[in-house]
Amino acid sequence: MYEKITILLLFVISFTQAQDIIKGTIIDENNEELLGANVFWFNTSVGTTTDIDGKFLIKKVTETNSLVVSYLGYKTQKVEITSNNEITIKLEAITTLNEVTVSKTKKSTEHSKFQVTNVQTMGQKELLKAACCNLSESFSTNPSIDVNFSDAVTGNKQIKMLGLTSPYILIAEENIPSVRGASQAYGLSFVPGTWVESIQITKGAGSVINGYESISGQINYEILKPIDDIPFFLNAYGSMDGRFELNTHFNQKYSDKLSSTLFVHGNTRQTKNDMNNDGFLDNPIGKQINLLNRWQYNDVEKGIVSFLNVRYMNDEKQSGQTFFNPETDKLTTNAWGSEINTEKIEVSNKTGYVFPNMPYQSIGFQNSFQSHKQDSYFGLNQYNIHQKSLYSNLIFNSIITNTRNKFATGINFSYDDYDEKVAVNFTEDFSRTDNSVGAFFEYTFDNLDDFSLVAGLRVDNHNRLGAFVTPRLHIRYNPWKEAVVRASVGRGKRAANIFAENQQLLASSRSFSILNNDGKLYGLNPEIAWNYGLSFIQSFKVFGADSEIVLDYYRTDFENQAVVDLDFSPQQVLFSNLNGKSFANSFQAEFSIEPFKHFNIKSAYKYYDVQTQYATGQLQRALQAKHRFFANVSFETHIKDKGQQWKYDVTYNWLGEQRLPNTQSNTPQYRLPENAPSFGVVNAQITRTFSSVFEVYVGGENLGNFKQKNAIVSAENPFGSSFDSSMIYGPVFGQMYYAGLRFKIK
């Protein structure tokens, strides 16, 4: 049924060498691992940096037996290596212990101070603070990502960064673009949370290595590595809205070099809920089966690491009126209903090789094939899309003179075959083929002290976007102790898939119109934007407690945009090229403190000024709160001998007023106010760990039971001209409680 494609793989991991390999761990005075410590052979250019667990690998050289280890805020150490045994090196803070500003425990979410780009890493510990059933739900405890419902029918959650929706974020799985095109609307919900090892959130223009599409930032998630995984993991989840999930991981180590994990995920919801009594399901019913077989090969002596992923996913959703029966009512006016059936097949591979005699030099190769097929209808509207994609990226890393001057260069290729058919107020086949080839070069300078920069440039040729250049620049500077200042600027360009990215509008009676139809993408021109950013991080002590403040300001200016206009008429949606200004200003102030061990408080205020020129004038972006506030409090008891522990987590999100699309031409009973009211949502979870292998958790979402009134416009007349389920600014379901368990075999 699908073509067989054999792919060879990729990526670059810079910690592997030949025969004489020195392994080690760098820790601080509190025995906490240090991420990003520099490790060099004395008086040579051969070096590396430590990973997230403080570990490093470095090949021995003949010139010296002395390793030099440095880390910002710590005394540089020179260590004599007399054997090949694994070593642990403890660094001493420059000031006294009471003045050390490095956290005494590894944080569940960390703002990087050594990377040039503005990166925030969410570890598994952070992901366990919430039910985290899939990737779209994993950001509820992170202030940098906004999570909103896209409509009142599909139950889909939409994420935003810097005030812009997910299509402007490059979402990648281990640096291979994964959620794009046909998968843009629901792709995040197809990644189970238990599969994820960590998530890196990069604000602003990303690296040119990963492509030209990133505009507001990048989200990269890492899947659990078979070589590090445990033999068996089980997670079972159930909630009061009738949702049940089961996740199991089976790991097998065939040798010290070859390991494999089989990930199995299944979920179902068959209970029909209508908590707001509007006659429509609050959440869709359906089921999903999701399988991933992941292989990892590591040969440290030869400097080779390789991954192979084979995945199959099938997801079925039904929503609409509570009495809708697809066997008798599908595509009729008997009852309003919707079905979204998705099948996904994916094969990806990445291989990295580090040159044995040159540990600073490596080459990587990434490949991915994806088939994403969605058949769906929304009332009388139909939308079917089948995207088959190929992606390849070849990367070469090395140095210029010494390891303070590094570079990465390479080429990549992408191919997308779209079979896309739309039947709304018109019926049209938008099938097409997109392909591009590009080359990139990225230079990194790091003086290992207080200044570093990354300057990148790529040139691409796309059959619809044309030939174009993408420049990006990131600068990092440490003006004083425990302070980091960053600046960035970059250009992004993308093809807007206007129907795949705006599927929530299909669940309405709006007619669809495409203006300026002389372009090559649905008649529109490509989207082009510049992103500028400033960031400041300062760690300090407050009455002896570790604290941190983060200030971010970013601006995105669009040269062109595929404008989605809902304000011209509540009975229409207009797609057009930008004719005027469109920009997004984002400011975030974040403060975190650990008053005492295992007790953490994190808070953030966000301000958004997002405006676009519509047919009726320059307007603030609809359904986007200007002001938002976030707070998270977490506490853990001390771990007892058998691993027993209590964990508590509470998150509060407050959203200010949001402008609603203009509905004044509707009849009076279907008119909405100009602005939605402000509201707050509280989520909480308690976890009881009985041992190192078994724990249970209970939690609640929307504990204040806030529910949006009149979530669906004209719900009683879904085939009338005013019906619209996309005017969603808040929760529809109300309070929701859940429980689950986790079991491991180590």
C-alpha positions in Angstrom: 0.0 0.0 0.0 2.9 2.3 0.7 6.3 2.4 -1.1 9.1 0.8 0.7 11.9 3.1 1.4 15.3 2.0 2.8 17.1 4.9 4.4 20.5 5.3 6.0 20.9 7.6 8.8 22.4 10.4 10.8 23.6 12.8 13.3 26.5 14.0 15.0 27.5 13.2 18.5 30.8 14.6 19.5 31.8 12.2 22.2 33.3 9.1 20.7 36.8 8.0 19.7 39.1 5.2 18.9 41.4 3.0 21.1 42.5 5.1 24.1 39.4 6.8 25.4 39.2 8.8 28.6 35.8 8.8 30.2 34.8 11.1 33.0 32.3 13.1 34.9 32.6 16.8 36.0 30.7 17.7 39.2 30.5 20.7 41.5 31.1 20.9 45.3 27.5 19.6 45.9 28.2 16.5 43.7 25.8 17.9 41.0 26.8 17.2 37.4 27.9 20.2 35.3 26.5 20.6 31.8 28.7 22.3 29.3 32.1 22.2 31.2 35.1 22.5 28.8 37.6 19.7 28.8 40.9 20.1 26.9 44.3 18.5 26.7 46.9 20.9 28.0 48.5 23.1 25.3 46.5 21.4 22.5 43.3 22.2 20.5 41.8 18.8 21.3 38.8 19.2 23.6 35.2 18.5 24.2 32.3 19.6 26.5 30.2 17.7 29.1 26.7 16.5 28.3 23.5 17.0 30.4 24.7 14.4 32.9 28.2 16.0 33.3 29.9 13.2 31.3 32.5 13.5 28.6 34.6 11.3 26.3 38.0 12.4 24.9 40.7 10.5 23.0 44.2 10.4 24.4 46.9 12.4 22.7 50.7 11.9 22.7 51.6 15.5 23.5 50.5 15.5 27.1 48.9 13.6 30.0 47.2 16.7 31.5 43.6 17.6 31.1 42.4 21.2 31.7 38.8 21.6 32.9 37.0 25.0 33.1 33.5 26.1 33.8 32.1 29.6 34.3 32.1 30.6 38.0 34.6 27.8 38.9 38.4 27.6 39.3 40.1 26.0 36.2 41.7 22.7 37.1 44.7 20.8 35.6 44.4 17.1 36.1 47.1 14.5 35.4 45.7 11.3 33.7 47.7 8.2 34.6 45.4 5.4 33.5 42.3 4.7 31.3 40.0 4.3 34.3 36.9 6.4 34.4 37.5 9.6 36.4 35.4 12.1 38.3 36.6 15.7 38.6 35.2 18.0 41.2 35.4 21.8 40.5 35.7 24.4 43.2 33.7 27.6 43.0 35.6 30.8 42.7 33.9 32.2 45.7 33.0 30.5 49.0 30.4 27.8 49.1 27.8 30.2 50.6 28.1 32.4 47.5 27.8 29.8 44.8 24.8 30.5 42.7 24.6 27.1 40.9 21.5 25.2 42.1 22.3 22.4 44.5 19.9 20.1 42.7 19.5 19.6 39.0 16.6 21.7 37.9 13.7 20.1 36.0 13.8 23.0 33.6 17.0 24.9 33.0 17.9 28.1 31.1 21.3 27.5 29.5 24.0 29.9 30.4 26.7 28.6 28.2 24.9 28.1 24.9 24.9 31.0 22.5 21.2 30.6 21.6 18.5 31.2 24.1 17.7 27.6 25.0 15.6 26.2 27.8 15.7 22.5 28.5 12.8 20.5 30.0 13.8 17.2 31.5 11.8 14.1 32.3 11.4 15.4 35.8 9.5 18.4 34.5 7.4 16.3 32.2 6.2 14.2 35.1 4.7 17.3 36.9 1.6 16.8 34.8 -0.2 13.9 33.3 1.7 14.7 30.1 -0.2 12.3 27.9 1.2 13.8 24.7 3.6 16.5 23.6 0.9 19.1 23.1 0.0 18.8 26.8 3.6 18.8 28.1 4.0 22.6 28.2 1.4 23.3 30.9 4.2 23.9 33.5 6.4 26.0 31.2 5.8 29.8 30.9 7.6 30.1 27.5 4.9 28.2 25.6 1.2 29.1 25.6 -1.3 26.2 25.3 -4.8 27.0 24.1 -7.7 25.0 22.7 -8.1 25.7 19.0 -11.9 25.0 18.8 -14.8 23.5 20.7 -15.2 20.4 18.6 -11.9 18.5 18.0 -10.5 19.0 21.5 -7.2 19.9 19.9 -4.6 22.0 21.8 -2.6 24.7 20.0 0.7 26.0 21.2 2.1 29.5 20.7 5.6 31.0 21.2 6.3 34.8 21.2 2.6 35.4 20.4 2.7 33.3 17.2 1.0 30.0 16.5 2.8 26.7 16.0 3.3 26.9 12.2 5.9 29.6 12.9 7.8 27.3 15.2 10.2 24.7 13.8 9.2 21.5 15.6 11.7 18.7 15.3 12.4 15.3 16.6 16.1 15.1 17.4 16.7 17.9 14.9 14.7 16.3 12.1 11.6 18.5 11.2 8.6 16.4 12.3 5.4 18.5 12.8 4.9 20.4 9.6 2.6 20.5 6.6 -0.3 18.0 7.0 0.6 17.2 10.6 0.6 20.8 11.7 -2.8 20.8 13.4 -2.7 17.5 15.3 1.0 16.3 15.1 1.9 17.2 18.6 -0.9 15.0 20.0 0.7 12.0 18.2 3.8 12.1 20.3 3.2 10.3 23.6 4.8 12.1 26.6 6.4 9.0 28.1 8.5 8.5 24.9 10.2 11.9 25.4 13.5 12.2 27.2 13.9 16.0 27.1 12.6 19.0 25.2 14.7 22.0 24.1 12.9 25.3 23.6 14.8 27.9 21.6 13.4 31.4 21.3 14.0 33.5 18.3 15.7 32.5 15.0 17.1 29.0 15.3 20.2 27.5 13.7 20.5 27.5 9.9 21.5 23.8 10.1 17.9 22.8 10.8 16.4 24.7 7.9 14.9 28.1 6.9 11.3 27.7 8.2 11.9 28.7 11.9 10.5 32.2 12.6 9.6 32.6 16.2 11.7 29.7 17.6 12.3 26.0 17.7 11.1 23.1 19.8 13.2 20.0 19.6 12.3 16.9 21.5 14.6 13.9 22.2 13.2 10.4 22.4 14.5 8.0 25.0 17.8 6.3 24.0 17.7 2.5 23.9 21.3 2.2 25.2 20.2 4.1 28.4 16.7 2.7 28.8 15.5 0.3 31.4 14.1 -3.2 30.5 10.5 -2.4 31.1 8.3 0.7 31.8 4.5 0.9 32.2 2.3 4.0 32.6 -1.4 3.7 33.0 -3.7 6.7 33.0 -7.4 7.3 33.4 -9.5 10.5 33.8 -13.1 11.4 34.7 -13.8 12.5 31.1 -13.5 8.9 30.0 -10.0 9.0 28.6 -7.8 6.0 29.2 -4.2 5.5 28.2 -1.6 2.8 28.4 2.2 3.2 27.6 4.7 0.4 27.7 8.4 0.4 26.8 10.2 -2.9 26.2 14.0 -2.6 26.0 16.5 -5.2 24.9 20.3 -4.9 24.9 21.7 -7.3 22.4 25.3 -6.4 23.1 27.3 -3.5 24.6 26.9 -1.8 21.2 23.4 -2.7 20.0 20.1 -1.9 21.8 16.5 -1.6 20.9 13.3 -0.3 22.5 9.7 -1.0 21.5 7.4 1.8 22.5 3.7 0.9 22.6 1.0 3.6 23.2 -2.8 3.2 23.1 -5.6 5.6 24.2 -9.3 5.6 24.0 -12.3 7.7 25.0 -15.8 6.3 24.5 -17.7 8.4 27.0 -19.8 11.2 25.6 -19.5 14.4 27.7 -21.5 17.6 27.4 -20.7 19.5 30.6 -21.9 22.9 29.2 -25.2 21.5 27.9 -24.9 22.9 24.4 -25.7 19.6 22.7 -22.1 19.0 21.4 -19.4 16.7 22.8 -16.9 18.6 24.9 -14.2 16.2 23.8 -14.1 13.8 20.9 -14.5 10.1 21.3 -12.1 7.8 19.5 -9.0 5.7 19.9 -5.3 5.7 18.9 -2.6 3.0 18.5 1.0 4.2 18.3 4.1 2.0 17.8 7.7 2.9 17.6 10.7 0.5 17.3 13.9 2.4 18.0 17.4 0.9 17.4 20.7 2.3 18.6 24.2 1.3 17.7 27.2 2.7 19.6 30.8 1.9 18.8 33.0 4.2 21.0 36.3 2.8 19.7 35.4 3.4 16.1 33.6 6.7 16.8 30.2 5.6 15.4 26.7 6.2 16.7 23.6 5.4 14.8 19.8 5.3 15.3 17.0 3.8 13.3 13.3 4.5 14.0 10.3 2.7 12.5 6.9 4.0 13.5 3.2 3.4 12.8 0.3 5.4 14.2 -3.5 5.2 13.6 -5.8 7.8 15.2 -9.6 8.0 15.0 -11.7 10.9 16.4 -15.4 11.5 16.3 -17.0 14.7 17.5 -20.1 16.9 17.0 -23.6 16.7 18.4 -24.1 14.1 21.1 -26.7 12.1 19.1 -24.6 12.2 15.9 -24.3 8.7 14.3 -21.7 8.5 11.5 -23.4 5.5 9.9 -26.6 7.4 9.2 -25.7 11.1 9.6 -22.3 11.5 7.9 -22.3 14.5 5.5 -26.1 15.0 6.0 -28.1 17.6 7.8 -29.6 15.0 10.1 -27.1 15.9 12.7 -23.8 17.8 12.8 -20.8 15.6 13.2 -17.1 15.3 12.4 -14.6 12.4 12.0 -10.8 12.8 11.7 -9.0 9.6 10.8 -5.2 9.8 10.6 -2.6 7.1 9.6 1.1 7.8 9.9 4.1 5.8 8.8 7.6 7.0 9.5 11.1 5.6 9.0 14.1 7.8 10.1 17.7 7.2 10.6 20.7 9.2 11.8 24.4 8.3 11.9 27.3 10.2 13.3 31.0 9.5 12.9 33.8 11.2 14.8 37.3 11.0 13.2 39.5 8.9 15.6 42.6 11.1 15.3 40.6 14.4 15.3 38.0 14.3 18.1 36.8 17.8 17.2 35.9 16.7 13.7 32.8 14.7 12.8 30.3 14.0 10.1 26.6 13.2 10.4 23.8 12.1 8.1 20.1 12.4 8.8 17.3 10.9 6.8 13.5 10.6 7.2 10.5 9.4 5.3 7.0 10.2 6.5 3.6 9.3 5.1 0.8 11.3 6.8 -2.7 10.6 5.6 -5.8 12.3 7.0 -9.4 11.8 5.9 -11.8 14.1 7.6 -15.1 16.0 7.4 -16.6 18.7 9.6 -20.4 18.8 9.1 -20.7 19.3 5.4 -17.1 20.4 4.8 -14.6 17.8 3.7 -10.8 17.9 4.0 -8.5 15.0 2.9 -4.8 15.3 2.7 -2.0 12.7 2.2 1.6 14.1 2.5 4.6 11.9 1.6 7.9 13.5 2.6 11.6 12.8 2.3 14.2 14.7 4.2 18.0 14.4 4.2 20.7 16.4 6.0 24.4 16.0 5.7 26.5 17.8 8.3 30.3 18.2 8.7 31.7 19.7 11.9 35.3 20.8 12.5 37.5 23.6 13.8 39.5 26.5 12.4 42.9 26.5 14.0 41.6 25.6 17.5 38.4 24.6 19.3 37.5 28.1 20.0 36.7 28.5 16.3 34.3 25.8 15.2 32.2 25.5 12.1 29.4 23.3 10.7 28.6 23.0 7.1 26.5 20.8 4.9 23.6 20.3 2.5 20.0 19.2 2.9 17.2 18.1 0.7 13.4 18.0 1.2 10.6 16.6 -0.9 6.9 16.9 -0.1 4.2 15.3 -2.2 0.7 16.6 -1.2 -2.5 14.9 -2.3 -4.9 17.6 -0.9 -8.6 17.9 -1.6 -10.9 20.5 -0.1 -14.7 20.7 -0.3 -16.2 23.7 1.4 -18.2 26.4 -0.4 -16.0 25.3 -3.4 -14.4 22.0 -4.3 -10.8 22.0 -5.4 -7.8 19.7 -5.7 -4.8 21.4 -4.3 -2.4 18.5 -4.9 1.2 19.6 -5.6 4.8 18.7 -5.2 7.3 20.8 -3.3 11.0 20.3 -3.2 14.1 22.2 -2.1 17.8 21.8 -1.9 20.0 24.0 0.3 23.5 24.5 1.6 24.6 26.1 4.9 27.6 27.3 6.8 27.6 28.1 10.5 30.6 29.6 12.4 30.9 29.5 16.2 33.4 31.4 18.2 33.8 30.8 22.0 36.6 32.4 24.0 35.7 29.9 26.9 35.2 32.9 29.2 32.7 35.6 28.6 31.9 35.9 24.9 30.7 33.7 22.1 28.8 34.0 18.9 27.2 31.9 16.2 26.9 33.3 12.6 25.1 31.2 10.1 24.1 31.5 6.4 22.2 29.2 4.2 21.2 29.3 0.5 18.2 27.4 -0.7 16.4 26.8 -4.0 12.7 25.8 -3.7 10.4 25.1 -6.6 7.8 27.5 -5.2 9.6 29.8 -2.9 12.4 30.4 -5.4 16.1 30.9 -4.6 16.8 32.8 -1.4 19.3 33.4 1.4 18.7 32.9 5.2 21.1 34.8 7.5 21.1 34.3 11.3 23.3 35.7 14.1 23.4 34.9 17.8 25.7 36.6 20.4 26.2 35.7 24.1 28.1 37.8 26.6 28.8 37.5 30.4 29.1 41.0 31.7 29.6 39.9 35.3 29.3 36.9 37.6 26.3 34.6 36.9 24.9 37.0 34.3 24.3 36.3 30.6 23.2 38.7 27.9 22.1 37.4 24.5 21.1 39.0 21.2 19.9 37.5 18.0 18.6 38.3 14.6 17.5 36.1 11.8 15.3 35.7 8.8 12.8 32.9 8.1 10.7 31.9 5.1 8.0 29.3 4.8 5.1 28.0 2.7 1.8 28.4 4.5 -0.4 25.4 4.3 -3.5 27.4 4.8 -6.1 24.6 5.1 -4.0 22.1 7.1 -3.0 24.9 9.6 -6.5 26.3 10.0 -8.6 23.2 10.2 -10.5 24.6 13.2 -12.3 27.0 10.8 -13.8 24.0 8.9 -15.9 23.4 11.9 -18.0 26.5 11.1 -20.4 27.8 8.5 -17.9 30.3 7.1 -17.3 30.4 3.4 -13.7 30.3 2.3 -12.1 32.9 -0.1 -8.5 33.2 -1.3 -7.6 36.7 -2.5 -4.5 37.8 -4.4 -4.5 34.4 -6.2 -1.6 34.9 -8.5 1.0 33.3 -6.2 2.4 29.8 -6.2 1.0 28.6 -2.9 -2.8 28.4 -3.0 -2.5 31.6 -5.1 -0.5 33.3 -2.2 3.1 34.3 -1.8 5.5 32.8 0.7 5.7 34.1 4.2 8.8 36.0 5.1 9.7 37.4 8.5 12.6 38.8 10.5 13.0 38.1 14.2 15.0 40.2 16.6 15.7 39.3 20.2 17.3 40.3 23.5 17.6 38.2 26.6 19.1 38.6 30.1 19.6 36.0 32.8 20.9 36.7 36.3 21.4 34.2 39.1 21.7 35.5 42.6 20.9 34.8 46.3 17.9 36.0 48.2 18.4 35.5 51.9 20.6 32.6 51.0 18.1 31.0 48.6 19.1 30.3 45.0 17.2 32.6 42.6 17.1 33.5 39.0 15.6 36.2 36.9 15.1 36.0 33.1 14.1 38.9 30.9 13.2 38.3 27.2 12.2 40.7 24.5 11.5 39.6 20.9 10.0 41.2 17.9 8.9 39.6 14.7 8.3 41.7 11.6 6.6 40.2 8.6 7.6 41.2 5.1 4.8 39.0 3.8 2.2 36.8 5.6 -0.7 34.6 4.6 -3.3 36.6 6.5 -6.3 34.7 7.9 -9.0 37.3 8.2 -12.0 36.5 10.4 -13.1 40.1 11.0 -14.4 41.0 7.5 -17.5 39.0 8.1 -18.6 36.2 10.6 -19.8 34.3 7.6 -16.5 34.4 5.8 -12.8 33.7 6.2 -10.4 35.5 3.9 -6.9 34.3 3.0 -4.7 37.0 1.5 -1.2 38.3 1.2 -0.2 40.9 3.7 -1.1 44.5 2.6 0.4 46.6 5.4 2.1 45.8 8.6 2.1 42.6 10.7 4.3 42.2 13.8 4.5 40.5 17.1 6.2 42.1 20.2 6.8 39.7 23.1 8.1 40.5 26.6 8.6 38.0 29.3 9.9 38.5 32.9 10.5 35.2 34.8 11.6 34.8 38.4 12.4 31.5 40.1 13.6 30.8 43.7 14.3 27.8 45.8 13.6 29.0 49.4 14.7 25.7 50.8 15.8 22.3 49.4 13.2 20.6 47.2 10.8 23.6 47.3 10.7 25.6 44.1 8.7 28.7 43.0 8.6 29.8 39.4 6.6 32.8 38.1 6.4 34.8 34.9 4.6 37.8 33.4 4.1 38.0 29.7 3.1 40.9 27.5 2.1 40.5 23.8 1.4 43.1 21.2 0.5 41.2 18.1 -1.0 43.2 15.2 -1.9 42.5 11.6 -3.4 44.6 8.8 -6.8 43.1 7.9 -9.3 44.2 5.3 -11.0 46.3 7.9 -7.8 47.9 9.3 -4.9 47.3 11.6 -6.1 45.1 14.5 -4.8 43.3 17.5 -4.6 39.6 16.7 -7.9 37.9 17.8 -7.9 35.3 20.6 -4.5 36.5 21.9 -4.3 37.8 25.5 -2.1 40.9 25.8 -1.3 40.1 29.4 -0.6 36.6 30.9 0.7 35.5 34.3 2.1 32.1 35.3 3.1 30.6 38.6 4.3 27.1 39.5 5.0 25.8 43.0 6.6 22.4 43.5 7.7 20.5 46.5 9.3 17.1 47.1 9.9 15.3 50.4 13.3 13.8 51.1 13.8 10.4 49.5 13.8 7.6 52.1 15.9 4.4 52.0 13.5 2.5 49.8 12.9 5.4 47.4 9.7 6.5 49.1 8.8 10.1 48.4 5.9 12.6 48.1 5.8 15.1 45.2 3.4 18.1 45.0 2.9 20.4 42.1 0.5 23.4 41.5 0.4 25.6 38.4 -1.7 28.8 37.9 -2.3 30.4 34.5 -4.0 33.7 34.2 -5.1 35.2 30.9 -6.1 38.8 30.4 -8.8 40.0 28.0 -8.7 38.7 24.5 -10.1 40.4 21.4 -12.8 38.3 19.7 -13.4 38.4 16.0 -16.1 40.8 14.8 -19.6 39.2 14.9 -21.7 42.4 14.7 -23.4 41.5 11.4 -24.9 38.3 13.1 -28.4 38.4 14.4 -28.4 39.8 17.9 -28.6 36.5 19.7 -25.4 35.3 18.0 -23.3 38.4 18.5 -20.2 38.2 20.8 -18.7 41.0 22.9 -15.6 42.8 21.6 -13.4 41.1 24.2 -13.5 37.8 26.2 -13.2 38.2 30.0 -10.0 37.5 31.8 -9.8 34.2 33.8 -7.4 31.9 35.7 -6.9 28.2 35.6 -5.3 26.1 38.4 -3.9 22.6 37.8 -2.4 20.4 40.5 -0.9 16.9 40.9 0.3 14.7 43.8 2.7 11.8 43.2 3.4 9.1 45.8 6.6 7.1 45.1 6.5 3.8 47.0 9.8 2.6 45.7 12.3 3.3 43.0 10.2 1.2 40.6 6.6 2.0 41.5 4.6 5.2 41.9 1.0 6.5 41.6 -0.3 10.0 40.9 -3.6 11.9 41.1 -4.3 15.3 39.7 -6.8 17.8 38.6 -7.1 20.4 35.8 -9.1 23.6 35.9 -9.8 23.2 39.6 -11.7 26.5 39.7 -14.1 25.0 37.2 -14.0 27.9 34.8 -16.0 27.3 31.6 -16.4 29.5 28.6 -20.0 30.5 28.1 -21.5 30.0 24.6 -18.4 28.2 23.4 -20.2 27.4 20.1 -22.0 30.2 18.3 -25.4 29.0 17.2 -24.9 25.5 18.6 -28.7 24.9 18.4 -28.6 25.5 14.6 -25.3 24.0 13.3 -26.3 24.2 9.7 -27.3 27.9 9.9 -25.2 30.8 8.6 -23.9 31.8 12.1 -22.6 28.5 13.4 -18.9 28.7 14.5 -17.0 26.5 17.0 -13.7 28.3 16.6 -14.3 31.2 18.9 -12.6 29.5 21.8 -10.7 31.5 24.4 -10.9 29.2 27.5 -11.8 25.8 28.8 -15.0 24.1 27.7 -15.1 21.0 29.9 -14.7 22.5 33.4 -13.0 20.5 36.2 -11.3 17.3 35.3 -9.6 14.8 37.6 -7.3 12.0 36.7 -5.1 9.2 38.2 -2.4 6.9 37.0 0.5 4.7 37.9 4.1 4.1 36.8 6.0 0.8 37.1 9.5 0.0 36.1 11.8 -3.0 35.9 15.4 -2.0 36.2 
